[in-house]
Each structure stands twice: as C-alpha cells, then as structure tokens.
Amino acid sequence: MTTYKAALAICGLSQQEAAAFHGVSLASVKDWCRGKGAPPSGVWVDLSDLYRRIEDAADNACADLEPSLMDRRVMNNVAADDGADPLPGLGDMVAGAMALLLAMQE
C-alpha cells in the first residue's frame, strides 16, 4: 500500500471520489495508489486540508456525544460535519467515528 492510498482511506475517499476531489483523472489516482508516479505536492495539501476539516468536525461533534447514553445502533451511524461545504466521500462518517472514539476516552 502506498502512503497516498492510505491517506485516501483515512480521509474516507474512494479512488473515484479522490479523482473528483483533486480534479484529476481516475487513471492518475490509480497510478498514485499503485506507486506509479508521485502525486503533486498540491494533492498532499488538498488531503491535509481535508484531514484537518475531518478532525475539526470530529472535535466539535465529540463535545456533543454522551456514549453512555447512546443506543448501540446510533453509535454505529454517527456522522459529523465541519459546518463548511459537505465533506467529500465518507468524510462525515470518518469524522463521526473519530468523534465517537474520542468521546469514549472521556
């Protein structure tokens, strides 16, 4: 697995969603995932910015969660948004999962 492919997974993006997010071809994304060629630095900046948005959404949602009062079915479907444009891909679910895990620590 390449670092780029791992970053997509962390941010909740499929290869198709990543191509749209970066404004590049699906073939480019597939090449970067296979280690054929290196993503331009702007791609890493895009992913870094997205990850920060997901972190912010998780932090904000964490403050509102009370895991001890939640039904387990609800816990399995927590989504969070950063209040800006919708998070691409599964970003809202990634943020929700992060929020729940953080709330479980408190």
C-alpha positions as CSV (number, residue, x, y, z in Angstrom):
1,M,0.0,0.0,0.0
2,T,1.3,3.5,-0.8
3,T,1.1,6.4,1.5
4,Y,-1.3,8.1,-0.9
5,K,-3.7,5.1,-0.8
6,A,-3.5,5.1,3.0
7,A,-4.3,8.8,3.1
8,L,-7.4,8.2,0.9
9,A,-8.6,5.6,3.3
10,I,-8.0,7.8,6.3
11,C,-10.0,10.6,4.6
12,G,-12.8,8.2,3.5
13,L,-12.3,8.8,-0.2
14,S,-12.7,6.1,-2.9
15,Q,-10.4,6.4,-5.9
16,Q,-13.2,7.9,-8.0
17,E,-14.1,10.4,-5.3
18,A,-10.4,11.3,-5.0
19,A,-10.1,12.0,-8.7
20,A,-13.1,14.4,-8.5
21,F,-11.8,16.0,-5.3
22,H,-8.4,16.6,-6.8
23,G,-9.7,17.5,-10.3
24,V,-7.6,14.8,-12.0
25,S,-8.2,11.7,-14.0
26,L,-9.1,8.4,-12.3
27,A,-6.1,6.9,-14.1
28,S,-3.8,9.4,-12.3
29,V,-5.3,8.4,-8.9
30,K,-5.0,4.7,-9.7
31,D,-1.3,5.2,-10.7
32,W,-0.6,7.1,-7.4
33,C,-2.3,4.3,-5.4
34,R,-0.1,1.7,-7.2
35,G,3.1,3.7,-6.6
36,K,3.4,4.6,-10.3
37,G,4.4,8.2,-10.3
38,A,4.2,10.6,-7.3
39,P,1.2,12.8,-6.6
40,P,2.0,16.5,-7.0
41,S,2.5,18.5,-3.8
42,G,-0.9,20.2,-4.2
43,V,-2.6,16.8,-3.9
44,W,-0.9,16.4,-0.5
45,V,-2.0,19.9,0.5
46,D,-5.6,19.0,-0.5
47,L,-5.6,15.8,1.6
48,S,-4.0,17.6,4.5
49,D,-6.7,20.3,4.4
50,L,-9.5,17.7,4.2
51,Y,-8.0,15.7,7.1
52,R,-7.9,18.9,9.2
53,R,-11.6,19.5,8.3
54,I,-12.4,16.0,9.4
55,E,-10.5,16.4,12.6
56,D,-12.3,19.7,13.3
57,A,-15.7,18.1,12.7
58,A,-14.8,15.2,15.0
59,D,-13.6,17.6,17.7
60,N,-16.9,19.6,17.5
61,A,-19.1,16.5,17.5
62,C,-17.2,14.9,20.3
63,A,-18.3,17.6,22.7
64,D,-21.9,16.8,22.0
65,L,-21.7,13.0,22.4
66,E,-22.5,11.0,25.5
67,P,-21.7,7.4,24.6
68,S,-23.1,6.1,27.9
69,L,-26.5,7.4,26.9
70,M,-26.4,6.3,23.3
71,D,-28.1,3.3,21.8
72,R,-25.5,0.9,20.1
73,R,-27.3,1.3,16.8
74,V,-26.9,5.0,17.0
75,M,-23.2,4.6,17.8
76,N,-22.8,2.7,14.5
77,N,-24.2,5.6,12.5
78,V,-22.6,8.7,13.9
79,A,-21.8,11.4,11.3
80,A,-20.2,14.8,11.8
81,D,-19.8,17.8,9.6
82,D,-17.5,20.8,9.9
83,G,-20.2,23.3,9.0
84,A,-18.5,24.3,5.8
85,D,-19.1,22.5,2.5
86,P,-20.1,18.9,2.9
87,L,-17.1,16.6,3.5
88,P,-16.4,14.6,0.3
89,G,-16.6,10.8,0.2
90,L,-17.2,9.3,3.6
91,G,-15.6,12.2,5.4
92,D,-18.7,12.8,7.5
93,M,-18.7,9.2,8.7
94,V,-14.9,9.2,9.3
95,A,-15.4,12.3,11.4
96,G,-18.3,10.7,13.3
97,A,-16.2,7.6,14.0
98,M,-13.4,9.8,15.3
99,A,-15.8,11.8,17.4
100,L,-17.3,8.6,19.0
101,L,-13.8,7.2,19.7
102,L,-12.7,10.4,21.3
103,A,-15.9,10.6,23.4
104,M,-15.3,7.1,24.6
105,Q,-12.0,8.2,26.0
106,E,-13.6,10.9,28.2
